[in-house]
Amino acid sequence: MNRRSFSVPISFGIFLVATSNVAGHQFAKSNEPRQFSNLAAPRERDTILDPRPDEKKKDKEVQAKNPKAEDNPEPDVPYWPTPPTVVDKMLEMAEVKKGDVVYDLGCGDARILVAAAKKYGVKGFGFDIDPERVKESLDNVKKNKLEDLVTIKKADIFTLDLKDASVVTLYLMPELNVRLMPQLEKLKPGSRIVSHDWDMKGAKPKEVVSMRAKNAMGLERVHKVYLWVVPWEKE
Ligand SMILES: C[S@@+](CC[C@H](N)C(=O)[O-])C[C@H]1O[C@@H](n2cnc3c(N)ncnc32)[C@H](O)[C@@H]1O
């Protein structure tokens, strides 16, 4: 066998091993029932309905040993930071002034609260469900020596009592803004709510501003900022 014809079966063998590993990995990770399209029909119906009893048992054992997986639920929306010029516009539209208490629901790296504390000397509370964001926020607050003014907590925003806030800032999603309405309705009269990019169906904004700004990757687009004052007018 010459060198070339010898290398073909070896390459094919490597390919087979590699693809079988990839397929195995997908099965191990997937929660979907396995597809048996290349096999004879399974004899019993529950073969399909309960496709991975062993893996499920293993998952439960891993979870029991690692309660952190349950303590850290997935964020409802991923992290995208608000560009600094949009942050300034949000605080300006909310007419932040001395004595205000700003809550950022899903605070990311706490840039809105840091800007509010630096520019207006106001207290801020940031809440995020993602431990990585909480750490970034704490680092940002520390770097700017704002520990006296800005507090960061790991929390699910849908569990919060917002009665102590006079300004609430949001950069979430339209349906999440709507889901927050029962909590936002309980804010003191005169409290301001500002939302980057997203409206809140059922609540008529007092003001909407469009502005161009670059995101963290340098891409420029039009951003919107919505303002509501509590109690808001119904739409
Ligand atoms: C689009 S980012 C906005 C970050 C920051 N407010 C800003 O404007 O730069 C949304 C943030 O909400 C957080 N988040 C998503 N669902 C959440 C929840 N249920 N409770 C708390 N935080 C959440 C994400 O981890 C993320 O940091």
The ligand as a Tripos MOL2 file, in Angstrom:
@<TRIPOS>MOLECULE
LIG
   27    29     1     0     0
SMALL
NO_CHARGES

@<TRIPOS>ATOM
      1 C1        -29.8930   44.7860   28.6490 C.3       1 LIG1
      2 S1        -29.0530   44.6110   30.1960 S.3       1 LIG1
      3 C2        -29.1530   46.2670   30.8410 C.3       1 LIG1
      4 C3        -28.0010   46.5820   31.8090 C.3       1 LIG1
      5 C4        -28.0280   48.0160   32.3850 C.3       1 LIG1
      6 N1        -29.2950   48.3370   32.9950 N.3       1 LIG1
      7 C5        -27.7540   49.0230   31.2950 C.2       1 LIG1
      8 O1        -28.6920   49.6850   30.8520 O.co2     1 LIG1
      9 O2        -26.5820   49.1420   30.8930 O.co2     1 LIG1
     10 C6        -30.2780   43.7040   31.1440 C.3       1 LIG1
     11 C7        -29.7590   43.1640   32.4810 C.3       1 LIG1
     12 O3        -30.8610   42.5900   33.1830 O.3       1 LIG1
     13 C8        -30.4010   41.4430   33.8890 C.3       1 LIG1
     14 N2        -31.5830   40.5830   34.1620 N.ar      1 LIG1
     15 C9        -32.3030   39.8490   33.2750 C.ar      1 LIG1
     16 N3        -33.3460   39.2410   33.8880 N.ar      1 LIG1
     17 C10       -33.3010   39.6100   35.1900 C.ar      1 LIG1
     18 C11       -34.1260   39.3250   36.3370 C.ar      1 LIG1
     19 N4        -35.2100   38.5500   36.2460 N.pl3     1 LIG1
     20 N5        -33.7760   39.8690   37.5110 N.ar      1 LIG1
     21 C12       -32.6660   40.6550   37.6170 C.ar      1 LIG1
     22 N6        -31.8610   40.9620   36.5770 N.ar      1 LIG1
     23 C13       -32.1740   40.4580   35.3760 C.ar      1 LIG1
     24 C14       -29.3640   40.8240   32.9630 C.3       1 LIG1
     25 O4        -28.4840   39.9930   33.6850 O.3       1 LIG1
     26 C15       -28.7000   42.0830   32.3840 C.3       1 LIG1
     27 O5        -27.5660   42.4580   33.1380 O.3       1 LIG1
@<TRIPOS>BOND
     1     1     2 1
     2     2     3 1
     3     2    10 1
     4     3     4 1
     5     4     5 1
     6     5     6 1
     7     5     7 1
     8     7     8 2
     9     7     9 1
    10    10    11 1
    11    11    12 1
    12    11    26 1
    13    12    13 1
    14    13    14 1
    15    13    24 1
    16    14    15 ar
    17    14    23 ar
    18    15    16 ar
    19    16    17 ar
    20    17    18 ar
    21    17    23 ar
    22    18    19 1
    23    18    20 ar
    24    20    21 ar
    25    21    22 ar
    26    22    23 ar
    27    24    25 1
    28    24    26 1
    29    26    27 1
@<TRIPOS>SUBSTRUCTURE
     1 LIG1         1 GROUP 0 **** ****
